[in-house]
Amino acid sequence: VKAFTENGGRFVICTTRPYVGIADIARNLGLSNEIISNQGASIKNLSDGTDVFLETFSKDQVKEILNLFDKISNHIFVSGNDEMKSKKDDLFMKIGIINAGYPLTKTDTTLIDECDNFDIAQILVGSYFPPLVYLYYALAKLLFGKKYEIGLCDRFLINFVPKDTGKGKAIERIAKLHSIDKSEITAFGDSVSDYPMF
């Protein structure tokens, strides 16, 4: 990464994590340009913390998604640039979220009411059982596939971000901003959530 950036390359981290969960890692790598976070719903400039792009859900959109999944999943959390909130802080959250470095806090209110406290860029729904996650994904695509970007994060989580966002769209935005041709871009990752980027 150091050799690449010193020779004029633009290295951009693109992650499902919120900005606050990746900024220090990026700085430790010596980066200072854009960071794509919240599955592409947010692009922030690491050097000064300004938003390059941010798309968040309306309260009605959050309510629509949560009204369905609140009935069938105990593992739901919402994410903004600065924090993630959940109804619970059970073992699923501790192992899958907190230990992975996500700054998760348990809400004192409902997740829908959290829309009043911060901008929600991503909603994640999970289960201990991968077959249930695939069922959630199929149901979400059937009901909301034309309204939101919906993806599998891994075997235990699906995520929602606003329409016309996502990792692929975020890379397009940065490329356009810096007049970088598609042929000059290389992407790599380790998760099914990286597929839109490829």
N, C-alpha and C positions, 0 to 999 in steps of 0.2 A: 504494500500500500504506500509506504514512504517513497520507494523508488518511483512508483507510478506517478504519484502526485508531484514529486520533485521534477519530473520530466514533463510536466504540463498536463497530466491527466486529471480528470475530474472524477473522483471516487465518491459515490453517493450511497449511503446506507438506506435500504428500503425495507421496512419492517412493519409487523403487526403491532408492535409495542407502541405505547404513547410516546410522545417526544421526550418527556421527562425520564422515561425508562431507557433511552438510548443516547441522549446527549453526552453524558459523561464518557461513555464507551467511545463515541466518535471523537471526542476531544483527546482521549488517551491514545487514539490512533494518529493524532496529529491533523485531523480534518478540521476544516473551517467553512466549508460550503454548505449546500442544502442537505437536509435530512428528510427523508420520506417516512412518515410514521402513520399509525392508525390505518394500516392497510392501504395507504395512498390517499386517504381523505385529508391529510395534512402534509404540507411541505413548509418547512421552517428553515430560515437561514441561521446556521449554527453560530456564525461570527457575531451577530447582533440580536438574535432571538426574534427577528421580525417574521411575520407570516408571508410566505410567497404565495401560498394557496391554502385555503381552509374551507371545507364544506361540511356542515353539520346538519343534524336532523332537526326538524321542527318537533314541537311537543306532541302534535297529533301523530307524526310518524313514529315517534318512540312509543306512544301509547298503542298504536296499531300492532306493532311487533310484540311488545311486552304483554298485551292482552291475550295473545295466543300462547306464547311460550311460558308465561307465568303459570299456566295451568298444567303444563307437562314437563317442565324442567325446574330443578332446584338450584341450578348453577347458571345464573345469568349475571352479567355485569356490563356496565356501560363505561365508555372510555372517552376522555377528552385529551387535550395536549398535556395537561398538568397532573392528572390523576385518573384512577379507575375506581369505580364504586360497585359494591355488591350488596345484596341483601344478607349474605352469609359470609362467615369466614371459616368454613368447615375444612375438612381434610383435602377435598378436591381443590379448593382455592389455595390452600397453603402449599400443596405439592405442585400443582400445575401453574399457578399464577405468581404467588409471592416468592417462592423459591427460584422462579425463573427471572426474578428481578423486576417484576411489574410492581409499581407503587399502588397497591390496592388498599382501600379502606372500606369498612362496613358502614353503610348508610344508616342514619337515624330516622330516615323517612322512607318513602317508597322510591323506587328507581325512576318512576315517571316524574315524581316531584323534583328529582335531581336536575331536570331540564331547566328549572328556575335558578339553579345554583352554578351551573357551568355548561359550556357548549359540548354536546355529545356528538362525537364524530364516528363512533363505532359501537355496535352492540354485539356481544358475544354470548352464545348459548352453548352449554356443554352437558356432558354426561360421562360417568365412569365407564359406560358400555358403548363401544364403537358402533354396534348395530343400531342403537338408538340415535346416535349422532347422524348416521346416514339417513335414517328415517326423518329426523328433524330437517336435514338438508333438502330431501326430496319434497317434504311438505312446504318448506319455505320457498323453494323454487316454484312450486305449483301455485301458491297463493300470492307471492310477492315478487316473483322473478322479473316482472316488467317494471317494478317500482324502485327496486334497490339492487345494488351489487351484493350478491350472496356467495360466500365461498366456504370451503372446508379449510380450516386452519391446520388441523391434524386429525387424528382418530378420535379426539375427545372434544373438539370445538368446531362450531360453525360461526361465521361472523357476517354482519350486515354493515355496509357503508352506503352513503348516499349514491344515487344513480350518477353514472359518468365520472366516478372516481375509481380508485383501485390502483394497484402497483403499476400496471402497464400504462394507464393514463397519466400517472404521476411522472413516470420517466419521459413520456411524450412531452409533458409540460416543461420539464427541465431542459430537454433537448431543444425545444423551440425557443426557450428563453436565451439559450447560449448558442443558437444556430449550429447544433451538433447533428450531423446526418445519422440516420438510423444505422448505416453501415459501419459507423465508428463506435457503436455501443456494444458492450459485452455485459451480459448479466449472468449471475450464478446464485444459487440458493439451495436450500435443503428441505423445503416443505412444499406440500401441494398448494399452499397459499401463494407460492411464487409463480404458479403457472401463468397468470395474466401478464406478468413481467416478461416471461420468455416469449 
